[in-house]
Amino acid sequence: MNSTKMRLLWISSLFAALGLTACGSIESAAQDDCTSIGWEIGSKGYQECYKARLYERKLDYSLPPGDKPSPSVI
């Protein structure tokens, strides 16, 4: 491979890795929500907050009832 192709491959790999690390999980977002308002991890209030926020976030990212996912164009 020539250096231009290697450089393009390296740059695209770098952007892919950065894009994947920027995506957090629903669980970590729920944890961040509860710790940002002052709950300590392991306390009873934190556990209740975490379960509620996790449920809300899963609802936010789920499809409405009866809705079918459409195939990607790509």
All heavy atoms as TSV, in Angstrom:
chain	resi	resn	atom	element	x	y	z
A	1	MET	N	N	0.840	-1.188	0.000
A	1	MET	CA	C	0.000	0.000	0.000
A	1	MET	C	C	0.877	1.240	0.000
A	1	MET	O	O	1.908	1.264	0.649
A	1	MET	CB	C	-0.864	0.051	1.248
A	1	MET	CG	C	-2.084	-0.762	1.227
A	1	MET	SD	S	-3.015	-0.379	2.729
A	1	MET	CE	C	-4.576	-0.940	2.211
A	2	ASN	N	N	0.418	2.255	-0.681
A	2	ASN	CA	C	1.205	3.484	-0.661
A	2	ASN	C	C	0.844	4.320	0.563
A	2	ASN	O	O	-0.110	4.041	1.287
A	2	ASN	CB	C	1.031	4.270	-1.971
A	2	ASN	CG	C	-0.403	4.697	-2.204
A	2	ASN	OD1	O	-1.146	4.877	-1.257
A	2	ASN	ND2	N	-0.787	4.869	-3.448
A	3	SER	N	N	1.619	5.335	0.805
A	3	SER	CA	C	1.461	6.120	2.030
A	3	SER	C	C	0.132	6.875	2.085
A	3	SER	O	O	-0.422	7.074	3.162
A	3	SER	CB	C	2.626	7.091	2.186
A	3	SER	OG	O	2.625	8.029	1.130
A	4	THR	N	N	-0.402	7.281	0.952
A	4	THR	CA	C	-1.681	8.001	0.944
A	4	THR	C	C	-2.813	7.088	1.407
A	4	THR	O	O	-3.645	7.490	2.224
A	4	THR	CB	C	-1.988	8.535	-0.471
A	4	THR	OG1	O	-0.888	9.309	-0.922
A	4	THR	CG2	C	-3.230	9.380	-0.457
A	5	LYS	N	N	-2.834	5.860	0.915
A	5	LYS	CA	C	-3.880	4.920	1.335
A	5	LYS	C	C	-3.733	4.568	2.811
A	5	LYS	O	O	-4.726	4.460	3.532
A	5	LYS	CB	C	-3.823	3.652	0.488
A	5	LYS	CG	C	-4.333	3.842	-0.909
A	5	LYS	CD	C	-4.343	2.547	-1.666
A	5	LYS	CE	C	-4.835	2.746	-3.089
A	5	LYS	NZ	N	-4.822	1.492	-3.839
A	6	MET	N	N	-2.494	4.402	3.268
A	6	MET	CA	C	-2.269	4.101	4.680
A	6	MET	C	C	-2.719	5.264	5.559
A	6	MET	O	O	-3.321	5.057	6.602
A	6	MET	CB	C	-0.784	3.809	4.933
A	6	MET	CG	C	-0.334	2.464	4.418
A	6	MET	SD	S	-1.122	1.133	5.321
A	6	MET	CE	C	-0.150	1.173	6.797
A	7	ARG	N	N	-2.432	6.476	5.119
A	7	ARG	CA	C	-2.835	7.648	5.880
A	7	ARG	C	C	-4.356	7.755	5.961
A	7	ARG	O	O	-4.917	8.032	7.021
A	7	ARG	CB	C	-2.261	8.901	5.223
A	7	ARG	CG	C	-1.662	9.845	6.217
A	7	ARG	CD	C	-1.040	11.053	5.572
A	7	ARG	NE	N	0.351	10.729	5.240
A	7	ARG	CZ	C	1.003	11.240	4.230
A	7	ARG	NH1	N	0.430	12.108	3.433
A	7	ARG	NH2	N	2.249	10.917	4.015
A	8	LEU	N	N	-5.030	7.529	4.851
A	8	LEU	CA	C	-6.494	7.575	4.838
A	8	LEU	C	C	-7.092	6.487	5.721
A	8	LEU	O	O	-8.066	6.725	6.447
A	8	LEU	CB	C	-7.024	7.451	3.414
A	8	LEU	CG	C	-6.833	8.672	2.518
A	8	LEU	CD1	C	-7.276	8.353	1.098
A	8	LEU	CD2	C	-7.594	9.857	3.062
A	9	LEU	N	N	-6.514	5.302	5.676
A	9	LEU	CA	C	-6.986	4.199	6.514
A	9	LEU	C	C	-6.789	4.534	7.991
A	9	LEU	O	O	-7.681	4.317	8.812
A	9	LEU	CB	C	-6.252	2.907	6.149
A	9	LEU	CG	C	-6.618	1.674	6.953
A	9	LEU	CD1	C	-8.074	1.312	6.711
A	9	LEU	CD2	C	-5.712	0.525	6.564
A	10	TRP	N	N	-5.638	5.085	8.316
A	10	TRP	CA	C	-5.348	5.436	9.700
A	10	TRP	C	C	-6.285	6.529	10.196
A	10	TRP	O	O	-6.823	6.445	11.301
A	10	TRP	CB	C	-3.892	5.897	9.823
A	10	TRP	CG	C	-3.485	6.121	11.240
A	10	TRP	CD1	C	-3.088	5.187	12.143
A	10	TRP	CD2	C	-3.477	7.370	11.942
A	10	TRP	NE1	N	-2.823	5.765	13.350
A	10	TRP	CE2	C	-3.059	7.123	13.247
A	10	TRP	CE3	C	-3.779	8.666	11.572
A	10	TRP	CZ2	C	-2.933	8.119	14.198
A	10	TRP	CZ3	C	-3.653	9.662	12.532
A	10	TRP	CH2	C	-3.235	9.387	13.813
A	11	ILE	N	N	-6.519	7.557	9.399
A	11	ILE	CA	C	-7.400	8.663	9.789
A	11	ILE	C	C	-8.842	8.180	9.957
A	11	ILE	O	O	-9.512	8.531	10.922
A	11	ILE	CB	C	-7.314	9.819	8.764
A	11	ILE	CG1	C	-5.946	10.493	8.865
A	11	ILE	CG2	C	-8.427	10.837	8.974
A	11	ILE	CD1	C	-5.676	11.510	7.783
A	12	SER	N	N	-9.307	7.332	9.039
A	12	SER	CA	C	-10.679	6.834	9.172
A	12	SER	C	C	-10.811	5.929	10.396
A	12	SER	O	O	-11.830	5.958	11.077
A	12	SER	CB	C	-11.123	6.112	7.906
A	12	SER	OG	O	-10.314	4.991	7.660
A	13	SER	N	N	-9.783	5.152	10.697
A	13	SER	CA	C	-9.805	4.317	11.909
A	13	SER	C	C	-9.825	5.168	13.163
A	13	SER	O	O	-10.527	4.863	14.123
A	13	SER	CB	C	-8.586	3.402	11.944
A	13	SER	OG	O	-8.588	2.533	10.857
A	14	LEU	N	N	-9.077	6.244	13.142
A	14	LEU	CA	C	-9.047	7.148	14.285
A	14	LEU	C	C	-10.415	7.778	14.527
A	14	LEU	O	O	-10.902	7.807	15.656
A	14	LEU	CB	C	-8.007	8.241	14.056
A	14	LEU	CG	C	-7.884	9.300	15.149
A	14	LEU	CD1	C	-7.350	8.682	16.424
A	14	LEU	CD2	C	-6.989	10.418	14.671
A	15	PHE	N	N	-11.061	8.253	13.456
A	15	PHE	CA	C	-12.393	8.843	13.604
A	15	PHE	C	C	-13.425	7.811	14.067
A	15	PHE	O	O	-14.311	8.122	14.862
A	15	PHE	CB	C	-12.849	9.504	12.305
A	15	PHE	CG	C	-12.252	10.857	12.092
A	15	PHE	CD1	C	-11.469	11.117	10.987
A	15	PHE	CD2	C	-12.466	11.880	13.005
A	15	PHE	CE1	C	-10.910	12.366	10.782
A	15	PHE	CE2	C	-11.912	13.140	12.814
A	15	PHE	CZ	C	-11.120	13.382	11.703
A	16	ALA	N	N	-13.320	6.596	13.595
A	16	ALA	CA	C	-14.244	5.545	14.027
A	16	ALA	C	C	-14.069	5.261	15.517
A	16	ALA	O	O	-15.041	5.124	16.258
A	16	ALA	CB	C	-14.031	4.284	13.204
A	17	ALA	N	N	-12.828	5.191	15.961
A	17	ALA	CA	C	-12.569	4.936	17.377
A	17	ALA	C	C	-13.069	6.087	18.248
A	17	ALA	O	O	-13.667	5.863	19.303
A	17	ALA	CB	C	-11.083	4.710	17.600
A	18	LEU	N	N	-12.835	7.301	17.819
A	18	LEU	CA	C	-13.316	8.457	18.577
A	18	LEU	C	C	-14.840	8.499	18.627
A	18	LEU	O	O	-15.431	8.844	19.646
A	18	LEU	CB	C	-12.775	9.752	17.971
A	18	LEU	CG	C	-11.298	10.025	18.188
A	18	LEU	CD1	C	-10.882	11.264	17.418
A	18	LEU	CD2	C	-10.986	10.183	19.657
A	19	GLY	N	N	-15.468	8.145	17.527
A	19	GLY	CA	C	-16.924	8.127	17.489
A	19	GLY	C	C	-17.511	7.097	18.429
A	19	GLY	O	O	-18.521	7.335	19.091
A	20	LEU	N	N	-16.870	5.942	18.528
A	20	LEU	CA	C	-17.378	4.899	19.399
A	20	LEU	C	C	-17.153	5.217	20.867
A	20	LEU	O	O	-17.963	4.873	21.711
A	20	LEU	CB	C	-16.731	3.555	19.046
A	20	LEU	CG	C	-17.175	2.961	17.712
A	20	LEU	CD1	C	-16.362	1.709	17.409
A	20	LEU	CD2	C	-18.652	2.644	17.718
A	21	THR	N	N	-16.056	5.880	21.194
A	21	THR	CA	C	-15.821	6.215	22.596
A	21	THR	C	C	-16.712	7.352	23.049
A	21	THR	O	O	-16.968	7.493	24.233
A	21	THR	CB	C	-14.352	6.588	22.847
A	21	THR	OG1	O	-13.983	7.638	21.966
A	21	THR	CG2	C	-13.446	5.404	22.674
A	22	ALA	N	N	-17.195	8.169	22.135
A	22	ALA	CA	C	-18.080	9.269	22.502
A	22	ALA	C	C	-19.479	8.770	22.837
A	22	ALA	O	O	-20.231	9.446	23.526
A	22	ALA	CB	C	-18.150	10.290	21.368
A	23	CYS	N	N	-19.837	7.599	22.367
A	23	CYS	CA	C	-21.149	7.039	22.640
A	23	CYS	C	C	-21.137	6.376	24.007
A	23	CYS	O	O	-20.358	5.467	24.249
A	23	CYS	CB	C	-21.534	5.998	21.592
A	23	CYS	SG	S	-21.634	6.670	19.939
A	24	GLY	N	N	-21.983	6.835	24.889
A	24	GLY	CA	C	-22.098	6.211	26.194
A	24	GLY	C	C	-23.243	5.231	26.191
A	24	GLY	O	O	-24.049	5.175	25.271
A	25	SER	N	N	-23.301	4.436	27.213
A	25	SER	CA	C	-24.401	3.495	27.302
A	25	SER	C	C	-25.566	4.128	28.062
A	25	SER	O	O	-25.404	5.144	28.747
A	25	SER	CB	C	-23.942	2.225	28.019
A	25	SER	OG	O	-23.640	2.515	29.372
A	26	ILE	N	N	-26.710	3.522	27.919
A	26	ILE	CA	C	-27.895	4.002	28.635
A	26	ILE	C	C	-27.656	3.881	30.136
A	26	ILE	O	O	-28.035	4.762	30.910
A	26	ILE	CB	C	-29.138	3.177	28.213
A	26	ILE	CG1	C	-29.467	3.439	26.740
A	26	ILE	CG2	C	-30.337	3.508	29.090
A	26	ILE	CD1	C	-30.567	2.569	26.192
A	27	GLU	N	N	-26.974	2.813	30.537
A	27	GLU	CA	C	-26.701	2.589	31.958
A	27	GLU	C	C	-25.798	3.675	32.539
A	27	GLU	O	O	-26.051	4.184	33.630
A	27	GLU	CB	C	-26.068	1.208	32.176
A	27	GLU	CG	C	-27.003	0.054	31.960
A	27	GLU	CD	C	-27.118	-0.365	30.489
A	27	GLU	OE1	O	-26.377	0.180	29.631
A	27	GLU	OE2	O	-27.953	-1.232	30.200
A	28	SER	N	N	-24.746	4.038	31.803
A	28	SER	CA	C	-23.841	5.061	32.323
A	28	SER	C	C	-24.523	6.431	32.352
A	28	SER	O	O	-24.254	7.235	33.243
A	28	SER	CB	C	-22.551	5.111	31.513
A	28	SER	OG	O	-22.797	5.526	30.197
A	29	ALA	N	N	-25.404	6.692	31.400
A	29	ALA	CA	C	-26.136	7.963	31.402
A	29	ALA	C	C	-27.086	8.033	32.595
A	29	ALA	O	O	-27.200	9.083	33.242
A	29	ALA	CB	C	-26.906	8.124	30.102
A	30	ALA	N	N	-27.748	6.931	32.909
A	30	ALA	CA	C	-28.642	6.897	34.073
A	30	ALA	C	C	-27.844	7.085	35.356
A	30	ALA	O	O	-28.266	7.800	36.271
A	30	ALA	CB	C	-29.419	5.584	34.106
A	31	GLN	N	N	-26.667	6.476	35.416
A	31	GLN	CA	C	-25.800	6.627	36.584
A	31	GLN	C	C	-25.357	8.080	36.721
A	31	GLN	O	O	-25.390	8.639	37.820
A	31	GLN	CB	C	-24.592	5.721	36.452
A	31	GLN	CG	C	-23.664	5.768	37.637
A	31	GLN	CD	C	-22.471	4.845	37.477
A	31	GLN	OE1	O	-22.128	4.439	36.388
A	31	GLN	NE2	N	-21.842	4.527	38.586
A	32	ASP	N	N	-24.979	8.704	35.620
A	32	ASP	CA	C	-24.559	10.111	35.646
A	32	ASP	C	C	-25.700	11.017	36.095
A	32	ASP	O	O	-25.474	11.985	36.828
A	32	ASP	CB	C	-24.063	10.551	34.272
A	32	ASP	CG	C	-22.746	9.914	33.887
A	32	ASP	OD1	O	-22.057	9.365	34.774
A	32	ASP	OD2	O	-22.409	9.951	32.685
A	33	ASP	N	N	-26.922	10.712	35.648
A	33	ASP	CA	C	-28.077	11.514	36.058
A	33	ASP	C	C	-28.231	11.511	37.578
A	33	ASP	O	O	-28.457	12.552	38.189
A	33	ASP	CB	C	-29.366	10.976	35.431
A	33	ASP	CG	C	-29.457	11.228	33.943
A	33	ASP	OD1	O	-28.669	12.047	33.418
A	33	ASP	OD2	O	-30.316	10.595	33.292
A	34	CYS	N	N	-28.129	10.341	38.167
A	34	CYS	CA	C	-28.366	10.223	39.613
A	34	CYS	C	C	-27.215	10.783	40.436
A	34	CYS	O	O	-27.450	11.407	41.477
A	34	CYS	CB	C	-28.626	8.771	39.987
A	34	CYS	SG	S	-30.152	8.143	39.262
A	35	THR	N	N	-25.993	10.578	39.990
A	35	THR	CA	C	-24.865	11.125	40.754
A	35	THR	C	C	-24.777	12.641	40.602
A	35	THR	O	O	-24.325	13.321	41.514
A	35	THR	CB	C	-23.533	10.473	40.333
A	35	THR	OG1	O	-23.354	10.615	38.929
A	35	THR	CG2	C	-23.485	9.014	40.735
A	36	SER	N	N	-25.252	13.181	39.478
A	36	SER	CA	C	-25.177	14.635	39.286
A	36	SER	C	C	-26.147	15.391	40.188
A	36	SER	O	O	-25.940	16.573	40.453
A	36	SER	CB	C	-25.432	14.993	37.828
A	36	SER	OG	O	-26.776	14.744	37.479
A	37	ILE	N	N	-27.198	14.725	40.648
A	37	ILE	CA	C	-28.132	15.416	41.552
A	37	ILE	C	C	-27.824	15.140	43.013
A	37	ILE	O	O	-28.555	15.555	43.896
A	37	ILE	CB	C	-29.612	15.069	41.231
A	37	ILE	CG1	C	-29.867	13.573	41.349
A	37	ILE	CG2	C	-29.995	15.597	39.874
A	37	ILE	CD1	C	-31.332	13.194	41.210
A	38	GLY	N	N	-26.719	14.411	43.259
A	38	GLY	CA	C	-26.254	14.270	44.631
A	38	GLY	C	C	-26.394	12.905	45.279
A	38	GLY	O	O	-25.990	12.744	46.425
A	39	TRP	N	N	-26.949	11.933	44.606
A	39	TRP	CA	C	-27.061	10.612	45.202
A	39	TRP	C	C	-25.702	9.932	45.219
A	39	TRP	O	O	-24.934	10.029	44.270
A	39	TRP	CB	C	-28.041	9.727	44.434
A	39	TRP	CG	C	-29.471	10.124	44.585
A	39	TRP	CD1	C	-30.259	10.675	43.620
A	39	TRP	CD2	C	-30.285	10.020	45.744
A	39	TRP	NE1	N	-31.507	10.920	44.115
A	39	TRP	CE2	C	-31.550	10.522	45.422
A	39	TRP	CE3	C	-30.057	9.560	47.033
A	39	TRP	CZ2	C	-32.596	10.572	46.340
A	39	TRP	CZ3	C	-31.097	9.606	47.950
A	39	TRP	CH2	C	-32.343	10.108	47.605
A	40	GLU	N	N	-25.412	9.222	46.293
A	40	GLU	CA	C	-24.169	8.455	46.394
A	40	GLU	C	C	-24.433	7.041	45.913
A	40	GLU	O	O	-25.450	6.436	46.262
A	40	GLU	CB	C	-23.670	8.430	47.831
A	40	GLU	CG	C	-23.164	9.773	48.308
A	40	GLU	CD	C	-22.560	9.690	49.690
A	40	GLU	OE1	O	-22.075	8.613	50.068
A	40	GLU	OE2	O	-22.593	10.723	50.379
A	41	ILE	N	N	-23.502	6.523	45.126
A	41	ILE	CA	C	-23.644	5.167	44.593
A	41	ILE	C	C	-23.715	4.179	45.751
A	41	ILE	O	O	-22.910	4.218	46.672
A	41	ILE	CB	C	-22.468	4.825	43.658
A	41	ILE	CG1	C	-22.510	5.734	42.435
A	41	ILE	CG2	C	-22.502	3.360	43.245
A	41	ILE	CD1	C	-21.353	5.564	41.484
A	42	GLY	N	N	-24.705	3.330	45.708
A	42	GLY	CA	C	-24.896	2.316	46.748
A	42	GLY	C	C	-25.991	2.655	47.743
A	42	GLY	O	O	-26.474	1.771	48.448
A	43	SER	N	N	-26.393	3.914	47.816
A	43	SER	CA	C	-27.454	4.273	48.756
A	43	SER	C	C	-28.807	3.832	48.203
A	43	SER	O	O	-28.970	3.596	47.006
A	43	SER	CB	C	-27.457	5.782	49.014
A	43	SER	OG	O	-27.830	6.486	47.847
A	44	LYS	N	N	-29.797	3.716	49.104
A	44	LYS	CA	C	-31.123	3.283	48.686
A	44	LYS	C	C	-31.737	4.275	47.692
A	44	LYS	O	O	-32.318	3.888	46.686
A	44	LYS	CB	C	-32.030	3.125	49.897
A	44	LYS	CG	C	-33.397	2.593	49.544
A	44	LYS	CD	C	-34.287	2.443	50.753
A	44	LYS	CE	C	-35.647	1.927	50.303
A	44	LYS	NZ	N	-36.639	2.018	51.351
A	45	GLY	N	N	-31.586	5.546	47.955
A	45	GLY	CA	C	-32.127	6.562	47.061
A	45	GLY	C	C	-31.492	6.503	45.682
A	45	GLY	O	O	-32.160	6.696	44.667
A	46	TYR	N	N	-30.194	6.206	45.649
A	46	TYR	CA	C	-29.498	6.092	44.366
A	46	TYR	C	C	-30.050	4.917	43.570
A	46	TYR	O	O	-30.286	5.039	42.373
A	46	TYR	CB	C	-27.989	5.913	44.582
A	46	TYR	CG	C	-27.265	5.552	43.311
A	46	TYR	CD1	C	-26.902	6.539	42.403
A	46	TYR	CD2	C	-26.984	4.226	42.993
A	46	TYR	CE1	C	-26.268	6.217	41.223
A	46	TYR	CE2	C	-26.351	3.901	41.816
A	46	TYR	CZ	C	-25.990	4.891	40.933
A	46	TYR	OH	O	-25.377	4.560	39.760
A	47	GLN	N	N	-30.267	3.796	44.221
A	47	GLN	CA	C	-30.776	2.609	43.533
A	47	GLN	C	C	-32.151	2.882	42.925
A	47	GLN	O	O	-32.418	2.497	41.795
A	47	GLN	CB	C	-30.862	1.408	44.491
A	47	GLN	CG	C	-29.511	0.887	44.929
A	47	GLN	CD	C	-28.667	0.388	43.766
A	47	GLN	OE1	O	-29.174	-0.113	42.774
A	47	GLN	NE2	N	-27.363	0.555	43.878
A	48	GLU	N	N	-33.019	3.567	43.670
A	48	GLU	CA	C	-34.347	3.906	43.162
A	48	GLU	C	C	-34.246	4.893	41.998
A	48	GLU	O	O	-34.935	4.741	40.983
A	48	GLU	CB	C	-35.201	4.484	44.288
A	48	GLU	CG	C	-35.553	3.466	45.357
A	48	GLU	CD	C	-36.243	4.088	46.558
A	48	GLU	OE1	O	-36.532	5.302	46.535
A	48	GLU	OE2	O	-36.490	3.347	47.527
A	49	CYS	N	N	-33.377	5.891	42.150
A	49	CYS	CA	C	-33.177	6.869	41.080
A	49	CYS	C	C	-32.647	6.174	39.827
A	49	CYS	O	O	-33.126	6.412	38.725
A	49	CYS	CB	C	-32.202	7.946	41.547
A	49	CYS	SG	S	-31.721	9.126	40.272
A	50	TYR	N	N	-31.659	5.306	39.996
A	50	TYR	CA	C	-31.032	4.617	38.867
A	50	TYR	C	C	-32.054	3.764	38.106
A	50	TYR	O	O	-32.132	3.820	36.883
A	50	TYR	CB	C	-29.878	3.746	39.364
A	50	TYR	CG	C	-29.225	2.941	38.268
A	50	TYR	CD1	C	-28.356	3.541	37.366
A	50	TYR	CD2	C	-29.489	1.583	38.132
A	50	TYR	CE1	C	-27.763	2.810	36.351
A	50	TYR	CE2	C	-28.898	0.849	37.121
A	50	TYR	CZ	C	-28.033	1.464	36.236
A	50	TYR	OH	O	-27.463	0.742	35.226
A	51	LYS	N	N	-32.856	3.007	38.843
A	51	LYS	CA	C	-33.868	2.164	38.194
A	51	LYS	C	C	-34.877	3.011	37.419
A	51	LYS	O	O	-35.258	2.675	36.299
A	51	LYS	CB	C	-34.590	1.300	39.233
A	51	LYS	CG	C	-33.746	0.177	39.774
A	51	LYS	CD	C	-34.502	-0.598	40.833
A	51	LYS	CE	C	-33.612	-1.627	41.496
A	51	LYS	NZ	N	-34.308	-2.328	42.585
A	52	ALA	N	N	-35.305	4.121	38.005
A	52	ALA	CA	C	-36.283	4.998	37.354
A	52	ALA	C	C	-35.686	5.649	36.102
A	52	ALA	O	O	-36.325	5.678	35.042
A	52	ALA	CB	C	-36.765	6.073	38.331
A	53	ARG	N	N	-34.466	6.161	36.207
A	53	ARG	CA	C	-33.829	6.818	35.057
A	53	ARG	C	C	-33.515	5.823	33.953
A	53	ARG	O	O	-33.643	6.134	32.775
A	53	ARG	CB	C	-32.547	7.544	35.487
A	53	ARG	CG	C	-32.793	8.630	36.503
A	53	ARG	CD	C	-33.700	9.704	35.985
A	53	ARG	NE	N	-32.954	10.526	35.053
A	53	ARG	CZ	C	-33.497	11.396	34.230
A	53	ARG	NH1	N	-34.789	11.579	34.216
A	53	ARG	NH2	N	-32.765	12.096	33.410
A	54	LEU	N	N	-33.109	4.607	34.339
A	54	LEU	CA	C	-32.830	3.575	33.344
A	54	LEU	C	C	-34.103	3.220	32.581
A	54	LEU	O	O	-34.102	3.121	31.358
A	54	LEU	CB	C	-32.241	2.341	34.025
A	54	LEU	CG	C	-31.743	1.235	33.119
A	54	LEU	CD1	C	-30.590	1.720	32.255
A	54	LEU	CD2	C	-31.293	0.048	33.952
A	55	TYR	N	N	-35.205	3.072	33.306
A	55	TYR	CA	C	-36.486	2.768	32.675
A	55	TYR	C	C	-36.894	3.894	31.719
A	55	TYR	O	O	-37.302	3.638	30.583
A	55	TYR	CB	C	-37.547	2.566	33.767
A	55	TYR	CG	C	-38.929	2.320	33.216
A	55	TYR	CD1	C	-39.262	1.098	32.639
A	55	TYR	CD2	C	-39.904	3.310	33.264
A	55	TYR	CE1	C	-40.530	0.876	32.131
A	55	TYR	CE2	C	-41.167	3.100	32.753
A	55	TYR	CZ	C	-41.476	1.879	32.191
A	55	TYR	OH	O	-42.731	1.668	31.677
A	56	GLU	N	N	-36.745	5.146	32.166
A	56	GLU	CA	C	-37.114	6.291	31.323
A	56	GLU	C	C	-36.263	6.353	30.058
A	56	GLU	O	O	-36.769	6.605	28.965
A	56	GLU	CB	C	-36.955	7.591	32.103
A	56	GLU	CG	C	-37.978	7.783	33.196
A	56	GLU	CD	C	-37.671	8.989	34.076
A	56	GLU	OE1	O	-36.678	9.700	33.794
A	56	GLU	OE2	O	-38.400	9.205	35.038
A	57	ARG	N	N	-34.978	6.133	30.212
A	57	ARG	CA	C	-34.095	6.194	29.045
A	57	ARG	C	C	-34.377	5.055	28.068
A	57	ARG	O	O	-34.321	5.244	26.862
A	57	ARG	CB	C	-32.632	6.185	29.481
A	57	ARG	CG	C	-32.226	7.511	30.075
A	57	ARG	CD	C	-30.752	7.550	30.362
A	57	ARG	NE	N	-30.361	8.874	30.787
A	57	ARG	CZ	C	-30.017	9.862	29.969
A	57	ARG	NH1	N	-30.012	9.667	28.679
A	57	ARG	NH2	N	-29.673	11.034	30.436
A	58	LYS	N	N	-34.684	3.879	28.578
A	58	LYS	CA	C	-35.023	2.768	27.680
A	58	LYS	C	C	-36.305	3.078	26.920
A	58	LYS	O	O	-36.436	2.744	25.749
A	58	LYS	CB	C	-35.145	1.463	28.459
A	58	LYS	CG	C	-33.797	0.891	28.838
A	58	LYS	CD	C	-33.926	-0.440	29.529
A	58	LYS	CE	C	-32.560	-1.010	29.841
A	58	LYS	NZ	N	-32.628	-2.306	30.495
A	59	LEU	N	N	-37.265	3.720	27.586
A	59	LEU	CA	C	-38.492	4.138	26.896
A	59	LEU	C	C	-38.190	5.175	25.826
A	59	LEU	O	O	-38.769	5.139	24.740
A	59	LEU	CB	C	-39.501	4.711	27.892
A	59	LEU	CG	C	-40.263	3.728	28.754
A	59	LEU	CD1	C	-41.182	4.488	29.719
A	59	LEU	CD2	C	-41.076	2.765	27.917
A	60	ASP	N	N	-37.284	6.103	26.138
A	60	ASP	CA	C	-36.931	7.145	25.175
A	60	ASP	C	C	-36.336	6.563	23.899
A	60	ASP	O	O	-36.559	7.078	22.813
A	60	ASP	CB	C	-35.930	8.131	25.778
A	60	ASP	CG	C	-36.557	9.031	26.827
A	60	ASP	OD1	O	-37.798	9.117	26.870
A	60	ASP	OD2	O	-35.800	9.646	27.600
A	61	TYR	N	N	-35.549	5.499	24.031
A	61	TYR	CA	C	-34.856	4.935	22.878
A	61	TYR	C	C	-35.567	3.754	22.232
A	61	TYR	O	O	-35.094	3.203	21.260
A	61	TYR	CB	C	-33.431	4.527	23.263
A	61	TYR	CG	C	-32.573	5.723	23.581
A	61	TYR	CD1	C	-32.208	6.016	24.882
A	61	TYR	CD2	C	-32.154	6.572	22.571
A	61	TYR	CE1	C	-31.431	7.126	25.174
A	61	TYR	CE2	C	-31.383	7.683	22.848
A	61	TYR	CZ	C	-31.021	7.949	24.151
A	61	TYR	OH	O	-30.267	9.051	24.432
A	62	SER	N	N	-36.711	3.366	22.757
A	62	SER	CA	C	-37.432	2.240	22.168
A	62	SER	C	C	-38.410	2.746	21.108
A	62	SER	O	O	-38.787	3.918	21.088
A	62	SER	CB	C	-38.190	1.462	23.241
A	62	SER	OG	O	-39.191	2.269	23.815
A	63	LEU	N	N	-38.807	1.856	20.220
A	63	LEU	CA	C	-39.769	2.210	19.173
A	63	LEU	C	C	-41.179	2.241	19.753
A	63	LEU	O	O	-41.489	1.483	20.672
A	63	LEU	CB	C	-39.713	1.182	18.052
A	63	LEU	CG	C	-38.433	1.157	17.229
A	63	LEU	CD1	C	-38.461	-0.026	16.274
A	63	LEU	CD2	C	-38.279	2.444	16.450
A	64	PRO	N	N	-42.033	3.087	19.217
A	64	PRO	CA	C	-43.426	3.097	19.667
A	64	PRO	C	C	-44.083	1.744	19.381
A	64	PRO	O	O	-43.665	1.033	18.464
A	64	PRO	CB	C	-44.076	4.195	18.829
A	64	PRO	CG	C	-42.960	5.004	18.283
A	64	PRO	CD	C	-41.768	4.107	18.230
A	65	PRO	N	N	-45.115	1.381	20.142
A	65	PRO	CA	C	-45.787	0.102	19.911
A	65	PRO	C	C	-46.312	-0.008	18.484
A	65	PRO	O	O	-46.913	0.929	17.961
A	65	PRO	CB	C	-46.944	0.101	20.908
A	65	PRO	CG	C	-46.575	1.122	21.926
A	65	PRO	CD	C	-45.689	2.114	21.245
A	66	GLY	N	N	-46.055	-1.120	17.836
A	66	GLY	CA	C	-46.526	-1.357	16.484
A	66	GLY	C	C	-45.644	-0.771	15.402
A	66	GLY	O	O	-45.859	-1.022	14.227
A	67	ASP	N	N	-44.658	0.016	15.771
A	67	ASP	CA	C	-43.764	0.623	14.786
A	67	ASP	C	C	-42.681	-0.374	14.410
A	67	ASP	O	O	-42.085	-1.012	15.264
A	67	ASP	CB	C	-43.132	1.886	15.360
A	67	ASP	CG	C	-42.650	2.845	14.286
A	67	ASP	OD1	O	-42.981	2.606	13.109
A	67	ASP	OD2	O	-41.973	3.810	14.632
A	68	LYS	N	N	-42.434	-0.532	13.131
A	68	LYS	CA	C	-41.426	-1.467	12.657
A	68	LYS	C	C	-40.195	-0.686	12.199
A	68	LYS	O	O	-40.329	0.336	11.544
A	68	LYS	CB	C	-41.960	-2.295	11.487
A	68	LYS	CG	C	-43.121	-3.170	11.873
A	68	LYS	CD	C	-43.630	-3.941	10.665
A	68	LYS	CE	C	-44.848	-4.760	11.053
A	68	LYS	NZ	N	-45.453	-5.390	9.895
A	69	PRO	N	N	-39.014	-1.170	12.533
A	69	PRO	CA	C	-37.815	-0.483	12.053
A	69	PRO	C	C	-37.696	-0.575	10.537
A	69	PRO	O	O	-38.030	-1.590	9.937
A	69	PRO	CB	C	-36.667	-1.216	12.741
A	69	PRO	CG	C	-37.237	-2.515	13.174
A	69	PRO	CD	C	-38.721	-2.338	13.314
A	70	SER	N	N	-37.272	0.497	9.927
A	70	SER	CA	C	-37.107	0.485	8.467
A	70	SER	C	C	-35.669	0.131	8.137
A	70	SER	O	O	-34.754	0.442	8.902
A	70	SER	CB	C	-37.460	1.853	7.897
A	70	SER	OG	O	-36.636	2.844	8.470
A	71	PRO	N	N	-35.448	-0.515	7.008
A	71	PRO	CA	C	-34.082	-0.882	6.637
A	71	PRO	C	C	-33.246	0.352	6.335
A	71	PRO	O	O	-33.765	1.377	5.890
A	71	PRO	CB	C	-34.251	-1.746	5.393
A	71	PRO	CG	C	-35.626	-1.464	4.896
A	71	PRO	CD	C	-36.430	-0.970	6.046
A	72	SER	N	N	-31.971	0.259	6.620
A	72	SER	CA	C	-31.063	1.364	6.387
A	72	SER	C	C	-30.786	1.528	4.900
A	72	SER	O	O	-30.743	0.553	4.162
A	72	SER	CB	C	-29.758	1.121	7.126
A	72	SER	OG	O	-28.844	2.138	6.832
A	73	VAL	N	N	-30.603	2.753	4.461
A	73	VAL	CA	C	-30.298	3.029	3.056
A	73	VAL	C	C	-28.841	2.698	2.764
A	73	VAL	O	O	-28.494	2.332	1.667
A	73	VAL	CB	C	-30.580	4.524	2.754
A	73	VAL	CG1	C	-30.203	4.856	1.320
A	73	VAL	CG2	C	-32.039	4.842	3.009
A	74	ILE	N	N	-28.021	2.812	3.764
A	74	ILE	CA	C	-26.586	2.593	3.567
A	74	ILE	C	C	-26.259	1.130	3.415
A	74	ILE	O	O	-26.663	0.269	4.003
A	74	ILE	CB	C	-25.782	3.191	4.736
A	74	ILE	CG1	C	-26.031	4.670	4.777
A	74	ILE	CG2	C	-24.307	2.883	4.602
A	74	ILE	CD1	C	-25.384	5.373	5.943
